């Protein structure tokens, strides 16, 4: 019985060592204030993250190459009159659709970063 327990302990130690050897290098890239509800994330061609925030109806860009802190995130747009930002999807390279309350907005980051003039509201209902 002691031999069996020793074998199980050796096997568990071996498995634990393998898990440690292959565990990913995890690190925090941004910490939002308490009460922030992130709804969706899209990855830009440059590797930055676009984050739709449900709790504030905002779109943020986070640079994962910068250590965690306030400078790693930049506000792209606040959707005035919207209660939330529900989703984001890439339509074509660096052009995104964002749902904010009952409107669909197009966000073109291809030519101008953080340019509010690049947003257009599509208030008509969508047909799927």
Secondary structure, DSSP 8 states (H G I E B T S, - for coil): -HHHHHHHHHHHHHHHHHHHHT-----------TT--EEEEEE-TTS-EEEEETTTTEEEEE-TTS-SSGGGEEEEEE-TT-S-EEEEEEEETTEEEEEETTEEEEEE-SS-TT-GGGEEEE-S----
